[in-house]
Amino acid sequence: KGTGAVQATKGFNSGYLFFLKEGVAFGQSPAMYVHFDDLEDLRVLRAENAGSSSFDLAMTPEDGATIEF
């Protein structure tokens, strides 16, 4: 709806991923923000067929463990 966000689940927490100009934010509880400069790796792990709106996203910060949505 023009917000640049997608529904996401991290573990048992549901919220929204916001793809911002300089990073990615996850809203709801617990909220988090990762700046693109702090990422070692960002990738789509699983996507359905080309027209699907479902995918898995993994972010690996330079100083931490992989975060999956």
Steps between C-alpha positions, in 0.01 A plus 500: 500500500783737417696440821785293355434222750418130488349281769770290665554247775820472703482196721161528669476879453292646219544850368609690192830531317564852372752530219648845552756695302789409735383182670228259604271548801275242666201648676304352787655332798796481522574780254836507323691692236797382293696748289616361163860598585487266802396195296740232391231316300140554389316241293167353402506133603174373362257650259199336346439536127569838335156642581505407869503749785655249743875479568754440776759768570828450688721782626841442654641800687880534507500452878223247556303192410272466196152645542225329299153622405 
